Amino acid sequence: QVQLVESGGGLVQVGGSLRLSCVVSERTFTRIVSWFRQAPGQERDFVAGIRGRDGKSLYRDSVKGRFTISRDNAKNTVYLQMDSLQPEDTAIYYCAARGDTVIASSWYSRVPDADEYSNWGQGTLVTVSA
C-alpha cells in the first residue's frame, strides 16, 4: 500500500504564497502524483498533476500561472508551489498517486479524475484570509 504524507498548509493572507509537500512511500519516478482540493460543502477538485518520469504536468484553469507542481524523484516528493493565493483557494489539499499507465490520448481525461487514484494522503488545510 502506497502511503502519502502532505505538509505545508497553513494560514496566509491574500496574495501570499505557500509550498505544499507530498512525500510518497514508493518511487515517484513510476507514478503520476496529483493534488486535489476540497472546500467545505464542495466536491473534491483536481488542482495539478505531474508524471514522475518526465515531469509532464497538467493544471486546472483557475490555478494556471499561479501554482507550480514539481517533483524530486530522489526524495520521492512532489511539491505544489502556490503563489498569489486567493480566498477561493481555501480548502483541504490532498495528494494522490496512481501508476504511470495513462496513454497520451487519455491524459486530459484520466489525470484529473479522482476515481483513477487509489492512494491518498490525509490532507493539509490551506486557509487564505482576506
C-alpha positions as CSV (number, residue, x, y, z in Angstrom):
1,Q,0.0,0.0,0.0
2,V,1.5,3.3,-1.1
3,Q,1.5,5.9,1.7
4,L,1.4,9.7,1.1
5,V,2.0,12.4,3.7
6,E,1.2,16.0,2.9
7,S,2.6,19.0,4.8
8,G,3.0,22.8,4.3
9,G,-0.5,24.0,4.8
10,G,-1.4,27.0,6.9
11,L,-3.0,30.4,7.2
12,V,-1.9,33.0,4.6
13,Q,-3.1,36.4,3.6
14,V,-4.5,37.2,0.1
15,G,-1.6,37.4,-2.4
16,G,0.7,35.3,-0.2
17,S,2.4,32.0,-1.0
18,L,2.7,28.5,0.4
19,R,4.5,25.4,-0.7
20,L,2.9,22.1,-0.1
21,S,4.9,18.9,0.0
22,C,3.8,15.3,-0.5
23,V,6.2,12.5,0.5
24,V,5.4,9.2,-1.3
25,S,6.5,5.9,0.3
26,E,7.3,4.4,-3.2
27,R,9.2,5.6,-6.2
28,T,7.6,8.8,-7.7
29,F,9.5,8.0,-10.9
30,T,7.0,5.3,-11.8
31,R,3.9,7.2,-10.8
32,I,1.6,10.1,-11.6
33,V,1.1,12.2,-8.5
34,S,-1.6,14.9,-8.3
35,W,-3.0,17.4,-5.9
36,F,-6.7,17.8,-5.3
37,R,-8.6,20.1,-3.0
38,Q,-11.9,20.1,-1.2
39,A,-13.6,23.2,0.2
40,P,-16.3,22.9,2.8
41,G,-19.6,21.6,1.2
42,Q,-18.0,21.1,-2.1
43,E,-16.7,18.2,-4.2
44,R,-13.0,17.3,-4.4
45,D,-11.5,19.0,-7.4
46,F,-8.3,18.4,-9.3
47,V,-5.6,21.1,-8.9
48,A,-2.5,19.8,-10.7
49,G,-0.7,16.6,-11.6
50,I,2.7,15.5,-12.6
51,R,4.3,12.4,-14.2
52,G,7.3,11.3,-12.4
53,R,9.5,10.0,-15.3
54,D,9.5,13.2,-17.3
55,G,7.7,16.0,-15.4
56,K,4.8,16.3,-17.7
57,S,2.2,18.3,-15.9
58,L,-1.4,19.4,-16.0
59,Y,-3.3,22.2,-14.2
60,R,-6.8,23.2,-13.6
61,D,-7.5,26.5,-15.4
62,S,-8.1,28.6,-12.3
63,V,-4.5,28.0,-11.0
64,K,-2.5,28.3,-14.2
65,G,0.2,30.9,-13.8
66,R,-0.2,30.9,-10.0
67,F,0.6,27.3,-9.0
68,T,3.5,25.2,-10.0
69,I,3.8,21.4,-9.5
70,S,7.2,19.8,-9.4
71,R,8.9,16.6,-8.2
72,D,12.1,15.4,-6.7
73,N,12.4,11.8,-7.6
74,A,15.5,11.3,-5.4
75,K,13.3,12.3,-2.4
76,N,10.1,10.7,-3.7
77,T,8.5,14.1,-3.0
78,V,6.0,16.2,-5.1
79,Y,5.6,19.9,-4.4
80,L,2.9,22.4,-5.1
81,Q,4.1,26.0,-5.0
82,M,1.1,28.3,-4.6
83,D,1.5,32.0,-5.3
84,S,-0.9,34.9,-5.5
85,L,-3.3,33.0,-3.2
86,Q,-6.9,34.0,-3.2
87,P,-9.8,33.3,-0.7
88,E,-11.3,30.8,-3.2
89,D,-8.1,28.7,-2.8
90,T,-9.1,27.9,0.8
91,A,-9.5,24.1,1.1
92,I,-8.1,20.9,2.3
93,Y,-5.4,19.9,-0.2
94,Y,-4.8,16.2,-0.8
95,C,-2.1,14.5,-2.8
96,A,-2.9,11.2,-4.6
97,A,-0.8,8.7,-6.6
98,R,-1.6,6.3,-9.4
99,G,0.5,4.1,-11.7
100,D,2.1,5.7,-14.8
101,T,-0.3,3.9,-17.2
102,V,-2.1,6.8,-18.8
103,I,-1.7,6.9,-22.5
104,A,-1.3,10.2,-24.3
105,S,-4.8,10.3,-25.7
106,S,-6.3,9.9,-22.2
107,W,-4.0,12.3,-20.4
108,Y,-6.5,15.2,-20.1
109,S,-9.4,13.0,-19.0
110,R,-7.9,10.5,-16.7
111,V,-5.2,12.5,-14.8
112,P,-7.9,14.9,-13.3
113,D,-10.3,12.1,-12.4
114,A,-10.2,11.4,-8.7
115,D,-11.6,7.9,-9.2
116,E,-8.4,7.0,-11.1
117,Y,-6.3,7.3,-7.8
118,S,-6.2,4.5,-5.3
119,N,-3.7,6.1,-2.9
120,W,-4.4,9.3,-0.9
121,G,-2.8,11.3,1.8
122,Q,-4.6,12.7,4.9
123,G,-4.8,16.2,3.6
124,T,-3.4,19.6,4.7
125,L,-5.5,22.7,5.3
126,V,-4.8,25.9,3.4
127,T,-6.7,29.0,4.6
128,V,-6.4,32.3,2.7
129,S,-7.7,35.3,4.6
130,A,-8.9,38.5,3.0
